[in-house]
Amino acid sequence: MARRLSTLESEVGRLRDLEAEVEDAKASADADVKASADADAKASADADAARIAADAAAREAAALRREVDAARAAAEAAEGAMRLEKDARAAAEATVAALRDAKARADAELLDARRRLVDAEAEREKSLEAAAAAASLAAAVAERTTPTAEEKG
């Protein structure tokens, strides 16, 4: 019986050891489950943070695209305004050149008209002198050919 008691005690010891191993395995499994749950929670939080960061980056990229589009439109408008200014400047220069040409032609016509006026004045003076000479000659002829009162009478 003592042997049997010793064997039973030995088996009880082994059972207690097995029970302790089972408890250790259970605690280890619980710790693994908790670590896995923590890792899943962290991974989920990291994924949420990455999603939020990606959304923010997408919004920022869209804002940058809008700014680039606005800058491009402003640059195109500025180029258009510069082309219009260049065209207006060219038109103004052409107008100034045309006005200068017209003034030169008008000045030439005025000078020509003054010359013609001077020539006409000279001709008029000559004509007046010739008319005065002709009148004087006619008066002299008339005086010579008209009989006087003595001669008539």
C-alpha positions in Angstrom: 0.0 0.0 0.0 2.8 2.3 0.7 4.0 1.7 -2.7 0.7 2.3 -4.1 0.4 5.5 -2.1 3.8 6.5 -3.3 2.7 5.8 -6.9 -0.5 7.7 -6.4 1.4 10.6 -4.9 3.7 10.5 -7.8 0.8 10.5 -10.3 -0.8 13.3 -8.3 2.5 15.3 -8.7 2.6 14.5 -12.4 -1.1 15.6 -12.7 -0.3 18.8 -10.8 2.7 19.4 -13.2 0.4 18.7 -16.2 -2.2 21.0 -14.7 0.5 23.7 -14.3 1.7 23.2 -17.8 -2.0 23.4 -19.0 -2.4 26.7 -17.0 0.9 28.0 -18.5 -0.2 27.1 -22.0 -3.6 28.6 -21.4 -2.0 31.8 -20.0 0.4 31.8 -23.0 -2.5 31.3 -25.4 -4.5 34.2 -23.7 -1.4 36.4 -24.0 -1.0 35.5 -27.6 -4.7 36.2 -28.3 -4.4 39.6 -26.4 -1.2 40.4 -28.4 -2.9 39.5 -31.6 -5.9 41.6 -30.7 -3.6 44.5 -29.8 -1.7 44.1 -33.1 -5.0 44.0 -35.0 -6.2 47.1 -33.2 -2.8 48.8 -33.9 -2.9 47.7 -37.5 -6.5 49.0 -37.8 -5.5 52.3 -36.2 -2.5 52.5 -38.5 -4.7 51.7 -41.5 -7.2 54.4 -40.4 -4.4 56.9 -40.0 -2.9 56.0 -43.4 -6.4 56.4 -45.0 -6.8 59.8 -43.3 -3.3 60.9 -44.5 -4.1 59.6 -48.0 -7.4 61.6 -48.1 -5.6 64.7 -46.8 -2.9 64.2 -49.5 -5.5 63.8 -52.2 -7.3 67.0 -51.0 -4.0 68.8 -51.0 -3.1 67.5 -54.5 -6.5 68.6 -55.8 -6.0 72.1 -54.3 -2.5 72.2 -55.9 -4.0 71.2 -59.2 -6.6 74.0 -58.9 -3.9 76.5 -58.1 -1.8 75.3 -61.1 -4.9 75.5 -63.3 -5.6 79.0 -62.0 -1.9 80.0 -62.5 -2.0 78.6 -66.0 -5.2 80.5 -66.8 -3.7 83.7 -65.4 -0.5 83.2 -67.4 -2.6 82.7 -70.6 -4.7 85.8 -69.8 -1.5 87.8 -69.3 -0.1 86.5 -72.6 -3.3 87.5 -74.3 -3.2 90.9 -72.7 0.5 91.3 -73.8 -0.5 90.3 -77.3 -3.3 92.8 -77.3 -1.0 95.5 -75.9 1.6 94.7 -78.6 -1.1 94.8 -81.3 -2.4 98.1 -79.9 1.1 99.5 -79.8 1.7 98.4 -83.4 -1.6 100.0 -84.5 -0.8 103.2 -82.6 2.7 103.3 -84.3 1.0 102.7 -87.7 -1.5 105.5 -87.0 1.3 107.9 -86.0 3.2 107.0 -89.2 0.1 107.6 -91.2 -0.5 110.9 -89.5 3.1 111.9 -90.2 2.7 111.0 -93.8 -0.6 112.9 -94.0 1.0 116.0 -92.4 4.0 115.8 -94.8 1.5 115.6 -97.7 -0.5 118.5 -96.3 2.6 120.5 -95.7 3.7 119.8 -99.3 0.3 120.8 -100.6 0.3 124.0 -98.5 3.7 124.9 -99.8 2.6 124.2 -103.4 -0.6 126.3 -102.8 1.5 129.2 -101.4 3.8 129.0 -104.5 0.7 129.0 -106.8 -0.7 132.0 -104.8 2.6 133.9 -105.1 2.6 133.1 -108.9 -1.0 134.2 -109.2 -0.2 137.4 -107.3 2.7 138.0 -109.7 0.5 137.3 -112.7 -2.2 139.6 -111.3 0.3 142.4 -110.7 1.6 141.9 -114.3 -2.0 141.9 -115.6 -2.8 145.0 -113.6 0.4 146.7 -114.9 -0.4 145.6 -118.4 -4.0 146.8 -118.0 -2.8 150.1 -116.5 -0.3 150.4 -119.4 -3.1 149.6 -121.9 -5.4 152.1 -120.3 -2.7 154.7 -120.3 -2.0 154.0 -123.9 -5.7 154.0 -124.8 -6.1 157.3 -123.0 -3.1 158.7 -124.8 -4.4 157.4 -128.1 -7.9 158.7 -127.3 -6.4 162.1 -126.4 -4.6 162.3 -129.6 -7.4 161.2 -131.7 -10.2 163.1 -130.0 -10.6 166.5 -131.5 -10.4 169.3 -129.1 -13.0 172.1 -128.9 -10.8 174.4 -130.9 -10.4 171.8 -133.5 -14.1 171.3 -133.7 -14.9 174.7 -134.0 
